[in-house]
Each structure stands twice: as C-alpha cells, then as structure tokens.
C-alpha cells in the first residue's frame, strides 16, 4: 500500500515538474512576444488538414497557410481566398479542433485591385492577422489602404531576384511613404542565397519586421547550385545573431518555420529545430 502511494506521488511530482518546465518555456516566449509557427508549404506534399495535424503533433499553435494546398478531410478544392463561406467555416473548425491558429497567409501576388480586396476580405473573415505578399509597386498604396481599413498587417516578402524586394534597400525605398501597417516578412534563407548577410539585413529593416520565414541553410560548396534547408543550428546562418538583433529591436511577431527539404519526412528535422530555437530563447530571456 505504502509503495503504491509512493509511486503515485512520484508520478504526480514528475508531472508537476514537467508542467512547470513547459510553463516556464511558454512564459519566455510570451515575454518575448514571439510566436513560433509553421508555413504550411513545409508540408505541401500533404493536405492542409494533414499539415494542421503535423503542426499539432509538433506542439505548434500557429500556422501560415499557402494558397494552392489541397484541403483534405472531404473538403473539395484547395486553400484559396476566393473559397465559399461554408468551406471557410470547415477550415477554421478543423484548425481550432487541433488548437492551431491560422495567423498568416501567403506568399501572394494579386493581379488587380479586385483580387486584393477579395484577399483582405478573406483574411478578415478568417481572423488572419498578417498577409504575406509581394505587391506590384503600382498596388502598394491600395494595399496600404486595405490594411488600415481591415486592421490587418502586410508583410512584404523577399523572394530572390528578380523580385522587387530581394534586398532591404528595395523594400525600404518602395514603402517609405506608407503606414506602419506595411512591414516585412523576412525570409532569411533567400537573403543568404542572394549573398546577403541576414543579420545585417534585419538591422536595415530596424523595426519594420512583421514576421519571418525562418530557417537555416547548408553552407555554400563549390559545384553545388542549391543551398537547401538544414536543422537549425547546423547550417551556415547566424541564428543566435539574428535572434539577438530581433530582441534588440523589440520584435513581437510570428516566426514561420519554412523547412524546404526532406519533404516527405521533415518532422524529425523540424522537431530538432524547435528544440534549438527554444534553447536560444532560454538563453536570451
């Protein structure tokens, strides 16, 4: 009897210790104002609902959706800002059932003002807080107008050349007359592949960052064209330096894990990346 009570007490104490550790970790992320989520493109070989399942498995509560992903779970079509209201409800219900918040969407480039309006109406209906996009210069003022009307932040992404925003100076010049609703989605991997220093690029953005497509990439090697994603902390990017710079800028926002390698079995790599990220958060805060 005494042995049974001792075992139960030991188990309860272990659960309490684990709960306190989890609470401490969440508190540090909360203190930083940092939200760690995943870009669903990381799982583009799966359906949206499968991507939500994986996010839940990884303990991630935030997701950035990409347009074009098959929906799954009997829902027809793909993720699309033109979808009907009933499909929107089903998507939200499924995500909520897994405790996943659709925080952002993109990357999108709309062809005209009508499409931009549809996109913002969709984001507003879905509770999306950030639209990740690369607007044509001629649409920037209209996008700014919509961002303020719907109170949704715009995070302009930096695809590689020939993108209009591939280096910080191009983004800063194009948006200098726009409101604070217009900021940046910093894709640190694309910067590195363009020969830029991601930590220095973040310094140039100086308070303009709304979100990040965060990653680490393989070091450049002679004869290799691709620098693919690797487990965070094992590649060529200065992860610690970037996080320190974001802390210095009092950044508060979304880190979207965008893991574009080992497509069919990336979960173990992403798990290790999350562990590394949380370790650095512990050290920073």
C-alpha positions, 0 to 999 in steps of 0.5 A: 500500500505504502509503495503504491502511494509512493509511486503515485506521488512520484508520478504526480511530482514528475508531472508537476515538474514537467508542467512547470518546465513547459510553463516556464518555456511558454512564459519566455516566449510570451515575454518575448512576444514571439510566436513560433509557427509553421508555413504550411508549404513545409508540408505541401506534399500533404493536405492542409488538414494533414499539415494542421495535424503535423503542426499539432503533433509538433506542439505548434499553435500557429500556422501560415497557410499557402494558397494552392494546398489541397484541403483534405478531410472531404473538403473539395478544392484547395486553400484559396481566398476566393473559397465559399463561406461554408468551406471557410467555416470547415477550415477554421473548425478543423484548425481550432479542433487541433488548437492551431491558429491560422495567423498568416497567409501567403506568399501572394501576388494579386493581379488587380485591385479586385483580387486584393480586396477579395484577399483582405476580405478573406483574411478578415473573415478568417481572423488572419492577422498578417498577409504575406505578399509581394505587391506590384509597386503600382498596388502598394498604396491600395494595399496600404489602404486595405490594411488600415481599413481591415486592421490587418498587417502586410508583410512584404516578402523577399523572394530572390531576384528578380523580385522587387524586394530581394534586398532591404534597400528595395523594400525600404525605398518602395514603402517609405511613404506608407503606414506602419501597417506595411512591414516585412516578412523576412525570409532569411534563407533567400537573403543568404542565397542572394549573398546577403548577410541576414543579420545585417539585413534585419538591422536595415529593416530596424523595426519594420519586421512583421514576421519571418520565414525562418530557417537555416541553410547548408553552407555554400560548396563549390559545384553545388547550385542549391543551398537547401534547408538544414536543422537549425543550428547546423547550417551556415546562418547566424541564428543566435545573431539574428535572434539577438538583433530581433530582441534588440529591436523589440520584435513581437511577431510570428516566426514561420518555420519554412523547412524546404527539404526532406519533404516527405519526412521533415518532422524529425528535422523540424522537431530538432529545430524547435528544440534549438530555437527554444534553447536560444530563447532560454538563453536570451530571456 
